[in-house]
Amino acid sequence: MTRATTLGALRADGHVHRTVKEELRENLLAAMRSGEQRFPGIVGFDDTVLPQLERAVLAGHDLVLLGERGQGKTRLIRTLVTLLDEWTPVVEGCEINDHPYAPVCGRCLALLAETGEDLPVAWKHRSQRYGEKLATPDTSVGDLIGDIDPVKVAEGRTLGDPETVHYGLVPRTNRGIFAINELPDLAERIQVALLNVLEERDIQVRGYQLRLPLDLMLLASANPEDYTNRGRIITPLKDRFGAEVRTHYPLSLDSEVDLVDQEAQLAAHVPAHLVETVARFTRLVRDSPSVDARSGVSARFAVAAAETVAASALRRSAITGEEPAVARYSDLPAVVDTLLGKVEFEVSEEGNERQVLMHLLRRATVDTFRAHLAASDLSALLEKFDEGLVVETGDLVPGTRLLEQVGALPGLGHVLGQLGMADDVDSPAFAASALEFAMEGLFLNRRISKEEGEAAGGSRTLYGA
């Protein structure tokens, strides 16, 4: 599509100027009426967070998202960009994206007076209309709002000339969305600089008589603990935000699984029952009294766990030549050592962190086993163990070797079906994954015995020992 390149052509095309919040409101309403996906990639917030967010957008409010780490606050903020118009006109070369119909900076006003209807117009994609800053103690007013540019002064401009101002991130996101992550970490004297942006919608730079009416939506994220641990949002600034929306971790197991499926970049096949076990494990860690609930357990914990399980399967495949690379239960314990640093424990558990996580992993495995195999007939497998069968497995034992030790096993196809692998009954790697999970479930339900140890380069487990 040919787009207008001058102010006159833009008027001739019938373009209508809307503010950012009008754009967001009208595009959100259009998406609601058409039934489109309004917040792509957001899982588990449909009935809780998203309705509150939609009300804030429709009301034209700036807002704060409040929640523990890893709850998707930044992801949610970034999805709002999809509600902007895909393309919007700006005065060509303008640092603060002035609209051709209503320029506000000195440069664009002078250019309009000089060129009139020939004012040059450029177009910005919505992806370029989003700005973000992580609040850190070294963030300055100049970073956010602006400061004097010594280079422009050296070029001959006087200090009183507004053209000597170098605009900060907020004005450079004019006619867009600007987000400040972890707002309480911003020094209180710096937070004061945002008061005019939220209420009067303008900025002030040092002693300049500079009033730039900004058109933007300002969002911020914060962790509730930050109000007392590292800093706080000053009261006047909180008062100027129109809405505060609380986020949360996934409320259901299905949402937790969906989140892992969506976010994890898996290097090998991880069967559904192992993904479910990882999700259950994450939820148990989050609810454990041994874990500091104020710190939270990020959704990234489950994602990293699933990726670690897949990596363990890929390692086995590379060393043993097993194809395809399919994860088994023996790959799960590897996540404990890898993810210890992602969990903040209560002081009373110092020194017992690994034992706590291993206990919770076993509980998650039992819950998944009971959900899928509790009603399955595993008598053929139990009979083999009653007859003295001993099965050696581990994270470097190929699936074919595991199956050879057990031999023909009636009912294994049914177990594969119950674990969601009915289409993979002819694959030794998938069959070994189902068999090993069944054996671990029987052990945790005290139907068979088990011994664990270390082997060269990996772990070693004997079932039926």
C-alpha positions in Angstrom: 0.0 0.0 0.0 1.3 3.5 -0.9 1.4 5.8 2.1 1.3 9.5 2.1 4.7 11.3 2.3 3.5 14.8 2.9 1.0 16.5 5.2 -1.2 17.5 2.3 -1.4 13.9 1.0 -2.1 12.7 4.5 -5.1 15.0 4.8 -6.3 13.9 1.3 -6.2 10.3 2.4 -8.6 11.1 5.2 -6.3 10.1 8.0 -7.7 10.7 11.4 -5.5 11.6 14.3 -6.1 9.6 17.5 -4.2 9.6 20.8 -2.4 6.5 21.9 -5.0 5.7 24.5 -7.8 6.2 21.9 -5.9 3.8 19.6 -5.6 1.2 22.3 -9.2 1.5 23.4 -10.7 1.4 19.9 -8.5 -1.5 18.7 -9.2 -3.5 21.9 -13.0 -3.0 21.4 -12.6 -4.1 17.8 -10.7 -7.2 18.9 -13.4 -8.0 21.5 -16.2 -7.7 19.0 -14.5 -9.9 16.5 -13.4 -12.5 19.0 -9.7 -12.2 18.1 -6.8 -13.2 20.4 -6.2 -10.0 22.3 -3.1 -10.9 24.3 -1.1 -13.5 22.4 1.2 -15.8 24.4 -0.4 -15.0 27.8 -1.4 -18.2 29.7 -3.5 -18.6 32.8 -4.8 -15.0 33.1 -8.0 -15.2 31.1 -10.4 -15.0 34.0 -8.3 -13.0 36.5 -5.7 -10.5 35.3 -6.8 -9.8 31.7 -10.3 -8.5 32.6 -8.7 -6.0 35.0 -6.1 -5.0 32.3 -8.8 -4.6 29.7 -10.8 -2.3 32.0 -7.7 -0.2 32.6 -7.0 0.1 28.9 -10.6 1.0 28.1 -10.5 3.6 30.9 -7.4 5.1 29.4 -5.4 4.6 32.6 -1.7 4.3 33.1 -1.1 1.3 35.3 1.2 -0.7 37.6 1.5 -4.5 37.3 2.2 -5.9 40.8 3.4 -9.4 41.3 6.2 -11.8 42.3 9.1 -12.6 39.9 8.4 -14.7 36.9 4.7 -14.1 36.6 4.8 -12.7 33.1 4.5 -9.0 33.9 6.9 -7.8 31.3 5.5 -10.2 28.7 2.0 -8.9 29.4 3.1 -5.3 29.0 4.7 -6.0 25.7 1.6 -7.6 24.3 -0.2 -4.3 24.5 1.9 -3.1 21.5 -0.3 -5.4 19.3 -3.3 -3.2 20.1 -1.6 -0.1 18.5 -2.3 0.7 14.9 0.2 -1.2 12.7 1.5 2.0 11.1 1.3 5.6 12.2 2.5 8.8 10.5 5.2 11.0 12.1 7.0 14.1 11.1 10.0 12.9 9.2 13.2 13.2 11.3 11.4 14.1 14.5 13.1 12.7 17.6 9.8 12.5 19.6 7.6 11.2 16.9 5.4 14.3 16.5 2.1 13.7 14.6 2.0 15.8 11.4 -1.4 17.3 12.4 -0.2 18.4 15.8 3.6 18.9 16.1 4.8 20.0 19.5 8.6 20.3 19.4 10.4 23.5 18.2 12.0 21.8 15.2 8.7 20.5 13.8 6.8 23.7 14.5 9.4 25.6 12.5 9.4 23.1 9.8 5.6 23.2 9.5 5.8 27.0 9.3 8.4 26.7 6.5 6.9 23.9 4.4 3.1 24.0 5.2 1.3 21.2 3.4 4.6 19.9 2.1 5.7 18.9 5.6 7.5 15.6 5.1 5.8 12.5 6.6 7.3 9.2 7.6 5.6 6.1 9.0 6.5 4.1 12.1 5.6 0.5 12.7 4.0 -0.3 16.1 7.0 -2.4 17.1 9.0 0.9 17.1 6.5 2.7 19.4 7.5 0.8 22.5 10.1 1.8 25.0 11.3 0.0 28.1 13.7 0.7 30.9 14.8 -1.5 33.8 14.9 0.7 36.9 18.4 0.5 38.4 20.0 2.7 41.1 22.2 4.4 38.5 19.2 5.5 36.3 19.2 9.3 36.0 16.6 12.0 35.1 18.6 12.5 32.0 18.1 8.9 31.0 14.3 9.1 31.4 13.5 12.7 30.6 16.4 14.4 29.0 19.4 16.7 29.6 21.6 19.4 27.9 23.5 18.0 25.0 27.1 19.4 25.2 27.7 18.6 21.6 24.9 20.8 20.4 26.1 23.6 22.7 29.6 23.2 21.3 28.2 23.6 17.8 27.3 27.2 18.6 23.7 27.0 20.0 23.1 29.0 23.2 22.1 27.3 26.4 18.7 28.9 26.3 17.9 27.3 22.9 15.5 24.3 23.4 17.4 22.7 20.5 20.3 22.0 22.9 18.1 19.4 24.8 18.9 15.7 24.3 15.6 13.9 24.9 15.5 10.9 27.2 13.7 7.6 26.7 10.2 8.8 27.8 9.8 11.7 25.3 11.4 9.5 22.6 8.5 7.1 23.1 6.0 9.9 22.6 2.9 8.5 20.8 3.7 5.0 22.1 3.9 2.8 25.2 6.7 3.2 27.7 7.3 0.7 30.5 9.5 0.9 33.6 10.3 -2.5 35.1 10.9 -2.9 38.8 9.8 0.7 39.5 10.5 0.7 43.3 14.2 0.2 42.4 14.2 3.7 40.9 15.6 6.3 43.4 12.8 8.4 44.9 14.3 11.7 43.6 14.1 10.1 40.1 10.5 9.0 40.5 9.6 12.6 41.1 10.6 13.4 37.5 7.7 11.2 36.3 5.0 13.1 38.2 4.4 15.6 35.4 4.5 12.9 32.8 1.6 11.1 34.5 -0.6 14.1 35.4 0.3 17.1 33.3 1.5 14.9 30.4 4.5 17.0 29.8 8.3 17.1 30.6 10.6 19.7 32.1 14.4 19.7 31.5 16.5 21.6 34.0 15.7 25.3 34.0 14.2 25.4 30.5 10.8 26.8 29.8 10.0 23.7 27.9 6.6 22.2 27.8 6.1 19.2 25.6 2.6 17.7 25.9 3.4 14.0 25.6 1.0 11.4 24.2 1.8 8.0 25.7 0.7 5.2 27.9 3.0 4.7 30.9 3.2 1.3 32.6 5.3 0.0 35.4 6.0 -3.4 37.0 6.9 -4.0 40.7 7.3 -6.9 43.1 5.3 -6.5 46.3 8.4 -7.2 48.4 10.2 -4.3 46.8 8.1 -1.9 48.8 9.9 -2.9 52.0 13.2 -4.6 50.9 14.8 -2.3 48.4 12.7 0.7 47.9 9.1 1.9 47.4 6.9 3.8 44.9 6.5 7.3 46.3 2.9 8.1 47.3 2.3 10.9 44.8 3.5 8.7 41.9 1.2 5.8 43.0 -1.7 8.2 43.2 -1.1 9.3 39.6 -1.3 5.7 38.2 -4.9 5.1 37.3 -4.9 1.3 38.0 -3.0 -1.4 39.9 -3.3 -4.9 38.6 -2.1 -7.9 40.6 -0.6 -10.8 38.7 -0.2 -14.4 39.9 1.4 -17.8 39.1 -0.7 -20.3 37.0 -3.7 -21.3 39.1 -4.2 -24.7 37.5 -2.0 -27.6 36.5 -3.2 -27.4 32.9 -2.1 -23.7 32.7 1.3 -24.7 34.2 1.7 -27.4 31.5 0.6 -25.1 28.7 3.1 -22.5 29.8 6.0 -25.0 29.7 4.8 -26.3 26.3 4.7 -22.7 25.0 8.0 -21.4 26.4 10.4 -24.3 26.7 12.9 -24.8 23.8 13.3 -28.6 24.0 16.3 -30.2 22.4 14.8 -33.7 22.6 11.4 -35.4 23.0 10.0 -34.9 26.4 6.8 -37.0 26.8 3.7 -35.4 28.2 3.8 -37.3 31.5 7.3 -35.9 32.2 6.2 -32.3 31.3 3.3 -32.8 33.7 5.7 -34.1 36.4 7.8 -31.0 36.0 4.7 -28.8 36.3 3.5 -30.6 39.4 7.1 -30.3 40.8 7.1 -26.6 40.2 3.7 -26.2 42.0 4.8 -28.2 44.9 8.0 -26.2 45.3 6.0 -23.0 45.1 3.6 -24.2 47.9 6.3 -25.8 50.1 6.7 -24.3 53.6 10.4 -24.8 53.2 10.5 -22.3 50.4 10.4 -18.5 50.9 6.9 -17.7 49.6 7.7 -13.9 49.5 10.4 -14.5 46.9 8.2 -16.8 44.8 9.1 -19.5 42.3 9.3 -18.1 38.8 7.5 -19.7 35.9 11.0 -19.8 34.4 11.8 -22.6 36.9 9.4 -25.0 35.2 10.7 -24.0 31.7 14.3 -24.4 32.7 13.5 -27.8 34.3 11.9 -29.1 31.1 14.8 -27.9 29.0 17.3 -29.6 31.4 15.4 -32.9 31.1 15.5 -32.7 27.3 19.2 -31.9 27.5 19.9 -35.0 29.6 18.1 -37.1 27.0 20.1 -35.5 24.2 23.3 -36.2 26.1 22.3 -39.9 26.4 21.5 -40.0 22.8 24.9 -38.6 21.8 26.9 -40.9 24.0 25.0 -44.2 23.4 23.8 -43.6 19.8 20.1 -44.0 20.8 17.7 -42.4 18.3 15.4 -40.6 18.7 16.4 -38.8 21.9 13.5 -39.3 24.3 13.5 -38.2 28.0 12.9 -40.8 30.8 12.3 -40.5 34.5 16.1 -41.0 35.1 16.6 -37.6 33.4 14.4 -35.8 36.0 16.8 -35.8 39.1 19.3 -33.7 37.0 17.0 -30.7 37.4 17.5 -30.6 41.2 21.1 -29.6 41.1 20.6 -27.4 38.1 17.8 -25.3 39.6 18.9 -25.1 43.2 19.9 -21.5 42.6 16.5 -20.5 41.4 14.8 -21.1 44.8 15.0 -19.1 48.0 14.7 -21.4 51.0 13.7 -20.6 54.5 16.7 -20.2 56.9 15.7 -23.3 58.8 16.3 -25.4 55.7 19.9 -24.4 55.3 22.0 -27.4 54.2 18.9 -29.5 53.3 18.0 -27.7 50.1 18.7 -30.6 47.8 16.8 -33.1 50.0 13.8 -30.8 50.0 13.7 -30.6 46.2 14.2 -34.4 45.8 11.4 -35.1 48.2 9.1 -32.8 46.2 10.2 -34.3 42.9 9.2 -37.8 44.2 5.8 -36.4 45.3 5.2 -34.9 41.9 6.1 -38.3 40.3 3.7 -40.2 42.5 0.9 -37.7 41.7 1.5 -38.1 38.0 1.7 -41.9 38.3 -1.6 -42.0 40.1 -3.3 -39.7 37.7 -2.4 -41.9 34.7 -1.5 -45.4 35.8 -3.2 -46.0 39.1 -6.0 -48.0 37.3 -3.7 -49.7 34.9 -3.0 -53.4 35.2 0.8 -53.7 35.9 0.5 -57.3 37.3 2.7 -58.7 34.4 5.5 -56.4 35.4 5.1 -57.1 39.1 5.2 -60.8 38.5 8.5 -60.5 36.8 9.9 -58.7 39.8 8.4 -61.3 42.1 10.3 -63.9 40.1 13.6 -62.1 40.8 13.9 -59.7 37.9 16.5 -56.9 38.5 16.6 -54.0 36.0 19.5 -51.7 35.7 18.8 -48.3 34.3 20.2 -44.8 34.5 20.7 -41.6 32.5 23.2 -43.3 30.2 21.5 -46.7 29.8 19.9 -47.0 26.2 16.3 -47.8 26.0 16.9 -50.9 24.0 19.1 -52.3 26.8 16.4 -51.5 29.4 13.7 -53.3 27.3 16.0 -56.3 26.8 16.4 -56.8 30.6 12.6 -56.9 31.0 11.8 -59.0 27.9 8.3 -59.4 26.5 5.8 -57.5 28.7 2.0 -57.8 28.1 0.3 -54.5 28.7 3.2 -52.2 27.9 1.2 -50.8 24.9 -1.6 -49.9 27.3 0.8 -48.1 29.5 2.1 -46.1 26.5 -1.4 -45.2 25.7 -2.2 -44.0 29.2 0.9 -41.8 29.1 -0.1 -40.2 25.8 2.3 -42.2 23.6 -0.1 -44.5 21.8 1.4 -43.5 18.5 4.9 -44.5 19.5 4.4 -48.1 20.6 7.0 -49.3 18.0 9.7 -47.0 19.3 12.1 -48.6 21.9 13.0 -45.1 23.2 9.4 -44.2 24.0 8.6 -47.7 25.3 11.6 -47.4 27.6 10.4 -44.0 28.9 7.0 -45.5 29.7 8.5 -48.6 31.3 10.9 -46.7 33.5 8.2 -44.3 34.7 6.0 -47.3 35.6 8.8 -48.9 37.6 9.5 -45.7 39.5 5.8 -45.3 40.2 5.7 -48.9 41.6 8.7 -48.2 43.8 7.2 -45.0 45.2 4.1 -46.9 46.0 6.2 -49.5 47.7 5.5 -52.3 45.3 9.1 -53.0 44.3 12.5 -52.1 45.7 15.2 -49.8 44.3 18.8 -49.0 44.9 20.6 -45.9 43.6 24.2 -45.1 43.0 26.7 -43.5 40.7 28.1 -44.9 37.5 30.9 -43.6 35.1 29.6 -40.3 33.7 26.0 -40.7 35.1 23.6 -42.2 37.6 22.9 -45.9 38.1 19.6 -47.3 39.4 18.6 -51.0 40.2 14.9 -51.8 40.3 14.1 -55.0 42.1 17.4 -55.2 43.8 
